[in-house]
Amino acid sequence: MATTPRTFAYLSRVLAGVGLTVLASATQAADAQVNLRPHWAAGSQVSYAITKTRAKQGKVFTDHSKVLIRVAEASDNGFLLRVEEPMFPDQDIESEKFIAGNGLSTTKLALLEVSPDGEVQRVRNWEDLRTEGLKALELLSDHLQKRHGPDPMIDQAVAHLKQRLSTEEDIKATVLRDIGLLFQPLGLDYSADEPIEISVPTREAAPGLQFQGQTRATLKSLDNDKGLATIQWDQSYQIKAAEDFSGKPTGMPGEAFAGGLPMSGHITDEFVMDLRSGWPTRLTNTQTTVASDGSTETKTKTFTAE
């Protein structure tokens, strides 16, 4: 099976690249099959409550948000989706008030062009998102500098966020950073007796580093009466120094990665899919990383259809 742009969109949420193999199988009878395709009607919509948690060194941080997706167009050629998300988590009331007070919208609107198989092909209004995002960053940066004084950490954070708004592909990756999970399992045929294998070359995660991993996708359960299927993706990965042409390790790419670089980890995605619509009714993404200093961090994202 050929590599698709969807595969790389999935990987971009983790790190810059991966070599992976996907194996799908089912726990039901040998003839059980699931053909995950979108069945979205123009004018329909779905909304999700999103909860994110991050646990590190005994501390747990939680954010709540939401997303509303409307199907603006539907045809044999694909779909146009209107995706509305708040710019800030529910808890960040101060930033939301500040942005609104300066005449900018606190809601992000992305127009996604999606193939008939559910693959997000491009963000139609990426230039508008870039312009609005850069304006918001400049306003927040000035506000924080005035409030807290010059701070290199603020400068670094703003520079990093600007990088994520540099090109059309950067903005697509940013838009799909969370909601890309909703499209991840689509376009694949899961079968109990016919495994799916997808191979992707190992790619550079950062200068001097390579990201390598392996993923297994499994059809865990199928309820034809309710029209629900549970799909699970499991990915294990590690990061190690790339080698130069002489075969010697190139080493770590600078002080920015010292101490806390994630060196290995595991990601589990569980999707409860509504086969009649092609949308998840619930999905959970759990990522656990082990850093080079031995510390661990667990991040969880949960989408629940409302």
C-alpha positions in Angstrom: 0.0 0.0 0.0 1.4 3.4 -1.0 2.4 6.1 1.5 -0.2 8.9 1.6 0.0 12.5 2.8 -2.3 11.5 5.6 0.5 9.3 7.1 2.8 12.3 7.3 0.1 14.5 8.8 -0.3 11.9 11.5 3.4 11.9 12.2 3.8 15.6 12.3 1.7 15.7 15.5 4.4 13.6 17.2 7.8 14.8 15.7 9.2 15.6 12.4 9.5 12.1 10.9 9.2 8.4 11.5 9.8 5.0 9.9 6.7 3.0 10.7 4.8 -0.2 9.9 1.1 -0.4 10.5 -0.6 -3.7 11.1 -4.3 -4.0 11.4 -6.2 -7.1 12.6 -9.4 -7.8 14.3 -10.4 -9.7 17.4 -13.8 -10.8 15.9 -14.5 -13.6 13.4 -12.3 -13.9 10.4 -14.8 -12.3 8.1 -15.2 -9.1 10.2 -14.4 -6.0 8.1 -14.6 -2.2 8.6 -14.3 0.2 5.7 -13.8 3.6 7.4 -14.9 6.3 5.1 -16.7 9.7 5.8 -20.4 9.8 5.1 -20.9 13.5 5.8 -23.9 15.4 4.4 -23.8 19.1 3.5 -25.2 21.1 6.4 -24.4 18.5 9.0 -22.2 19.3 12.0 -20.5 17.7 14.9 -19.0 19.2 18.1 -16.5 17.8 20.6 -15.5 18.7 24.1 -11.7 18.4 24.4 -9.8 17.7 27.6 -6.0 17.8 27.7 -3.9 16.7 30.6 -0.2 16.7 31.2 1.4 14.8 34.1 5.1 15.4 35.0 7.0 15.1 38.2 3.9 14.5 40.2 2.0 17.5 38.9 -1.0 17.4 36.7 -2.2 20.2 34.4 -5.5 20.2 32.7 -7.0 22.3 29.9 -10.6 22.3 28.5 -11.6 23.4 25.0 -14.1 22.6 22.2 -14.3 22.3 18.5 -17.3 22.7 16.1 -17.1 21.2 12.6 -19.7 22.1 10.0 -19.9 20.4 6.6 -20.1 23.3 4.2 -19.9 21.3 1.0 -20.2 17.6 0.1 -19.8 16.0 -3.3 -18.2 13.0 -5.1 -15.0 15.1 -5.2 -14.8 15.5 -1.4 -15.8 17.9 1.3 -15.3 21.4 2.6 -15.3 21.7 6.4 -15.6 24.8 8.5 -13.7 24.1 11.7 -14.2 26.6 14.6 -12.0 26.5 17.7 -11.4 29.0 20.5 -8.0 30.6 20.2 -7.3 29.9 23.9 -8.3 27.2 26.4 -11.3 27.9 28.6 -8.9 28.7 31.5 -7.0 31.4 29.7 -9.6 34.1 30.2 -7.0 36.9 30.5 -5.5 36.3 27.0 -8.9 36.0 25.5 -10.1 39.3 26.9 -6.9 41.0 25.8 -7.2 39.8 22.2 -10.9 40.7 22.0 -10.1 44.1 23.4 -7.7 44.7 20.6 -10.3 44.0 17.9 -9.2 40.4 17.0 -11.4 37.4 16.9 -11.0 34.9 19.7 -12.2 32.1 17.5 -10.1 30.4 14.9 -11.9 29.4 11.6 -10.2 27.0 9.3 -11.6 25.8 6.0 -10.4 22.3 5.3 -10.5 20.7 1.9 -11.0 16.9 2.5 -10.8 14.1 0.0 -13.7 11.5 -0.4 -11.6 9.1 1.8 -11.3 11.7 4.6 -7.8 12.9 4.0 -7.2 16.6 4.8 -5.6 17.9 1.6 -5.2 21.6 2.4 -6.3 24.5 4.5 -8.1 26.9 2.0 -7.8 30.0 4.1 -4.2 29.4 5.4 -3.1 33.0 4.5 -5.8 34.5 6.6 -4.9 32.3 9.5 -1.3 33.3 9.1 -2.1 37.0 9.1 -4.4 36.7 12.1 -2.0 34.5 14.0 1.0 36.8 13.6 -1.1 39.8 14.7 -2.2 38.0 17.8 1.4 36.9 18.6 2.8 40.4 18.3 0.0 41.8 20.6 0.6 39.2 23.2 4.3 39.5 23.0 4.2 43.3 23.6 1.7 42.8 26.4 3.8 40.2 28.2 7.0 42.2 27.8 5.4 45.3 29.2 3.9 43.4 32.1 6.9 41.2 33.0 9.8 43.1 31.4 12.3 41.7 28.8 12.4 37.9 29.0 14.4 35.7 26.7 11.9 32.8 27.3 9.1 35.0 25.9 11.2 35.8 22.8 12.0 32.1 22.3 8.3 31.1 22.6 7.2 33.8 20.2 9.9 32.8 17.7 8.8 29.1 17.9 5.1 30.0 17.4 6.0 32.2 14.4 7.9 29.3 12.9 4.6 27.3 13.0 3.0 30.0 10.9 5.7 30.2 8.3 4.3 28.3 5.3 1.1 26.7 4.1 2.3 23.3 5.2 3.3 24.7 8.6 -0.1 26.2 9.1 -1.8 22.9 8.0 0.3 21.0 10.6 -0.7 23.6 13.3 -4.4 23.4 12.4 -4.3 19.6 12.5 -2.1 19.4 15.7 -5.1 18.3 17.7 -8.1 17.8 15.4 -6.0 15.7 13.0 -6.8 12.8 15.3 -10.4 13.0 14.1 -9.3 12.1 10.6 -6.5 9.7 11.4 -8.3 6.3 11.1 -10.2 7.2 8.0 -9.5 5.9 4.5 -8.3 2.5 5.7 -10.0 -0.9 5.4 -9.6 -2.9 8.6 -10.1 -6.6 8.3 -9.8 -9.5 10.7 -7.8 -11.7 8.3 -6.0 -9.2 6.0 -3.4 -7.0 7.7 -2.5 -3.6 6.4 1.1 -2.6 6.1 2.3 1.0 5.5 6.1 1.7 5.3 7.5 5.2 5.6 11.2 6.0 5.5 12.9 7.2 8.6 13.2 11.0 8.5 15.1 13.7 10.4 13.5 14.8 13.6 15.9 17.7 14.1 19.4 18.6 12.9 21.5 15.6 13.9 18.6 13.5 15.2 16.5 10.7 13.6 13.0 9.6 14.7 12.3 6.0 14.3 9.1 4.1 15.3 6.7 1.3 14.7 2.9 1.5 14.7 0.2 -1.2 15.0 -3.5 -0.5 14.2 -6.0 -3.0 15.4 -9.8 -3.5 15.0 -10.6 -4.2 18.6 -14.4 -4.6 18.4 -17.3 -4.3 15.9 -21.0 -3.8 16.8 -23.0 -3.9 13.6 -26.3 -3.4 15.4 -25.1 -0.1 16.9 -22.9 0.8 13.9 -19.8 1.2 16.1 -16.3 0.0 15.7 -13.4 0.5 18.1 -10.0 1.0 16.5 -6.7 1.2 18.4 -3.4 2.6 17.1 -0.2 1.9 19.2 3.1 3.5 18.3 6.5 3.0 20.0 9.3 5.3 19.0 12.8 6.4 19.9 15.1 9.2 18.9 18.8 8.7 18.4 21.7 10.6 16.9 21.9 10.5 13.1 25.2 9.5 11.5 27.2 11.6 9.1 28.8 10.2 5.9 31.8 8.9 7.8 29.5 6.7 10.0 30.2 8.7 13.1 27.3 10.1 15.2 26.8 13.8 14.5 25.9 14.5 18.2 23.2 16.6 19.8 22.0 19.6 17.9 22.7 22.4 20.4 21.9 23.4 23.9 18.2 23.7 23.2 17.8 19.9 23.5 20.1 19.4 26.6 18.7 17.4 29.5 15.0 17.1 28.6 15.0 15.7 25.0 12.4 13.0 24.6 14.4 9.9 23.7 11.7 7.2 23.6 8.0 6.9 24.1 4.7 5.3 23.4 1.4 6.6 21.9 -2.0 4.9 22.1 -4.9 6.2 20.1 -8.4 4.6 20.7 -11.2 5.6 18.4 -14.9 4.6 18.9 -16.1 5.2 15.4 -19.7 5.8 14.2 -19.7 3.9 10.9 -22.8 5.6 9.7 -21.2 9.1 9.8 -17.5 8.4 9.8 -16.9 10.6 12.9 -15.6 9.3 16.2 -18.0 9.4 19.1 -15.1 9.4 21.4 -11.3 9.2 21.0 -8.4 9.2 23.5 -4.8 9.9 22.7 -2.2 9.1 25.3 1.5 9.8 24.8 4.2 8.9 27.3 7.7 10.0 26.8 11.0 9.2 28.5 13.6 12.0 28.3 17.3 11.7 28.2 17.5 12.6 31.8 15.2 9.7 32.8 12.2 11.9 33.6 8.8 10.9 32.2 5.8 12.9 31.0 2.3 11.7 30.1 0.0 13.7 27.9 -3.6 12.8 27.2 -6.2 14.3 24.8 -9.8 13.2 24.9 -12.5 14.1 22.4 -16.1 13.5 23.4 -18.9 14.1 20.9 -21.6 16.4 22.3 
